[in-house]
Amino acid sequence: MFKMTKATLVILAAGMGSRYGGLKQMDSFGPSGEAIIDYSIYDAIEAGFTKIVFIIRESFKQEFTEFFSGKFDDQIEIAFVTQELTDIPANVDLNPDRVKPWGTAHAVDRAKSEVEGPFAVINADDYYGKESYQTLMDFFNETTDQKDEYCIVGYFLDNTLSEYGTVNRGVCSMDADGFLESIEECTKILKEEDGVIRYPQDSDDKEELDARTLVSMNMFGFKPSYFAHFEKEFSSFLEESGMELKSEFYIPTLLDTLIKNEIVKLRVLESESDWFGVTYQDDKPFVVERLNKLIESGAYPEKLWP
């Protein structure tokens, strides 16, 4: 089998952490001060990725680069790029009162100068599991000649639930060949005392979800054709919604358009890994506990980087 020589991991780390109360991208969760991103990068290196691209904001670029530079530079190439509100075509007028950037699809586009081949996209504050990175690399290796075949790593719903309350999840619907048809956002999902998963919890007419339902946790595999498709669709988005104060162009929004117009195909890849992430400060003890259990099991060394 042909072995990829270059695959890039693009990490979305431009969020300001308003609900967390600080930059969770750099907060310590591991026993030696590791951030969640550190574990993602460790897994990506093991799977064969050759480059990391961080998407960050100019306002914390110096702090961020100082935090991560020197940790793993000898093991993988690193680049830092910024996402700003003003990163739009020159002929587009901005609402003078707007402060919010343009969403995750736009953030990915900021990496185009640093990406040469296939690339994966993840959130900085989520843990995806070792196997998922190898699944992505296998996909890249097997689809080298298919420039418009992308993938999404689907997680079994039961592996993404919280013990501390309800969650929202994007439920994947696929055709007979395993390609994504749609993602339905289901809200306020909870495994109830009888072991059955139901949603929404604020309804008198709840629906049930199977524990093996595949859901999207925003882990994607793309080819470089993404950037040309984005440019075209982003221009349309700006024409329709560019003057709004809070409109954002999300990755699922872009993919939904491309799939419905039969421009790309998106294969759904199953992952048996557990997923967990952090949104609020109250999530931190849970994440720390989960990482410690992984270390105790031998999945990671106590200190990731020498």
N, C-alpha and C positions, 0 to 999 in steps of 0.2 A: 504493500500500500504506500502511496505517495505520502510523505510526511511533511507537514507544513513547517516552513522555516521561520515564518513570522505570523504571529497573531497577537493582537493588542487587547488589553483590558482597559476600557474606558470607565472611570469611576466618577459618578455624579456626586460632587461634594460641594456644590455652590450654595446649598441651603444655609440660612442664617440661624437655624435652630431656635426660633422664637418660642415654640411650645416646650422645648427642652430647657430653655433658659441659658443657652450658650452654644458654643461650637462643639456639638457631640462628635463631629468627625475626628476631633483630636482628644476626646476624653479617654481616660484610661479605664479599660475593662479587664485586661489580662493581668496576671500576677506580677509581671515585670513592666507594667505601664503600657501594654499594648492597647491600641485602639481596635475597634472592630475591623477597620480597613486592613490592619496588619494581617489578620487571619485570612482575609480574602486574597491578599497579595501572596501570602505564603502558599495557599492552595493553588493559585494561578501559576506560580513558578513551578510547582510540582507537576502540574498538568502540561507544561510546555509553552506557556505564553512567554513572549520575548520582550514585551514592552508594556509599561503602565502609563496611561495618560489621566491625570487628575483634572477635572473641570471644577474650578474654584472661582472665588470673587476677588477682585483686585483689593478690596478693603482688608482682607486677611491673608493675602498672598504671601507676605514675608513671614508671618507667624507660621503658616501652613508649611511652606517649603523648608523652613528651619526644623520643624517637627519631624518631617519625613526624610529629608535629605540625609544621607550617610547611613541609613538603616540597612538598606538592601541594594545600594547602588552597584555593588560588585556582582550582584546576581541577576539584575534585570535593568533594562534601559528605562529611564523615567523622564516624563515631560509634564509641565504644568501649563495649562491654558486657562484663560478667564472667560466667564460669561457675564456680559453687562447689558443693560437695557439698550444702550446705544449701538449694539452689534447688529445692525439692520442695514438694508440697502440705502444708499445715500439719498435717493429720491423720495424716501418715505418720511412723512411728518409724524412726530411724536406728540402725544397728548402731554402738554407741559406739566401736568400734575401727576403723571404716572411715575411710579418708583419701582414697580414689580417687574422682574425679568420675564422672558417669553416662554418659560416652561421647559420640560425635559427634552422634547424633540429638538428644540433650538440649542439646548445645552450640548447635546451630542454633536450637532453640526460644528460647534466650536473646536472639536478635536480633528477636523478634516486635514489640517496642515501637518498633523503628527501621525496620521494613519495611512498605511500603504496597502495593507491586505485586509483579511477578515478581522472583525473585532467584536468583542463582547461588551455589553453595557450592564452595569450594576449600580445599585445605590450604595453610598458610602457607609450608611448606618445600619445595613442589614447583613446578617450572616446567612450564607447560602449552602454551605456544606461542600466538602471535598469533591464528592462524586460529580457535582454539577459542572465543575470546571473541566473535568475530563470528558463529560458528555458534550460540552461545547467544542472542545478540541476535536473529538471524534467527528462531529458534524462538519467542522471546517475541512477536515482531511477528506471526507467523503463527498463533498460538494464543491470541489475546487473550480469546476467548469460551469457552475450554475450561479451566475452573478446576481440573479434576482430571487434566489431561494434563501430566505432568512429562517431563523428559528426563535422559539420562545421556550424557556425551560418551565415546565408545568410542575407544580408541587401538589401532592395529595393534601386535600383540605385539612385532614386530621393532623397533619404534621406542621400546620401553620397557626393553629388556634392558640388563644391565650388563656391562661388559668385565671386571669384577673379581670375578665370582662369580655364584652362583645368585640368583634372585628368586622371590617369590611373587606371583601375579597372579590376579585374579578374572575368569574367562572368561565372557563374556556369551553367553547363548543367547536367540535371538529367534524370534518367530513370523513368518509369511509377510508380515505388514504392517510389520515392523521394530520391534515393541514387545517390550520385555524380558520374558522368561519366567522366567529364573533367572540367578544368578551363581554359578559353581562356583569355589571356591578351589583353585587348583593350586599346589603348593609345589615349591621347589627346581628351578626351570626354568633351563635353560642351553642356549645355542647351542654345540653341540659342534664339534670340529675339522672334521668333514665338512660343516658348515654347517646341519645339521639341529637343530631345537629339540626337546629331550626333557625329560621330568620323570617322577617325581622322581629326582634324581641319586643318592639313597641306595638305589635299588631295583634288583633284578636284572631286573625286568620293566618297563622304562620305556615311556612312551607318547610319541608324537610330537604336536607342535602346529604348525599352519601359521603361517608368518610373518605372514599377514594375519588371524589370529584377533583378534577385537575383545576388548579387556580394559578393565575399569574401573580408573581411576586416581583415583577419588573427586572427579570434577568433575560436578556436578549442576545442573539447572535446575528450580526449584520455583515454584509459585504459592502465594499466601497461605493456601490451604486446608490446606497442610502443617501449620500450627500446631494446627488443630482435630483433625486425624487423629493427630498426635503426642500430644496431651493424652490422648486416649482410650486409645491403645495403651501409653503410658507408665504410666498408672494400672494396667493389667494387669501390666506388667512389674514394677512396684514390689510388687504383691501377691505375685507369684511369686518374685521374686529380690531384693527390696529389702533384705533383712537380710544378704545375702551381702557379703563383704568386697571382692570384685573384680568383681562382675557389672557389665556395661556395656551400654547400649542404643545400638547402632550404626545409622547411616543404612541400610546394606543390610538389616539385620534388620527395621527398620520398613517399608522398601519391599517386602520379600519378603511380609510379612503383608498389606499393602495391595493388592499385585498378585494374590495368591492369592485374596483375598476379593473381587476385582473392584471395588475401591473407587477405584483410580487406574490409569492407563495410563502407562507409562514408555517413551518413544520413545528408541531408541538412535541417536545421531548420530555419524557417522564423522568422525574427525579424522586428517588426514595429518601433523599436527605430531609432532615428537619430544617426548618427556616425559623429564624427569630430576629427581631429588630428592636430598635429603641426609638420611641417618640417622645416620651415624657421622662422626667427624672425618676419617677416611680418604677419605670421599666429597668433601671440600671441593676438593682440587686438580682433580678431574674436572669439578665444576660450574663452577669458575672458568674452566677451559679452554673449556668449552662456551659460556659467556657471552661470553668474549673473541672466539670465532669468530663469534658472532652479531653482535657489535659490528663486527668487521672486514668482515662481509658487508653492513653498512649497515642491519641490522634495528633497531639502537638507537644512539643517540648515546653517546659515551664517558661523558658526564655526563648522567644521566637528567633531573635536576631543576636548573633554573637556580639 
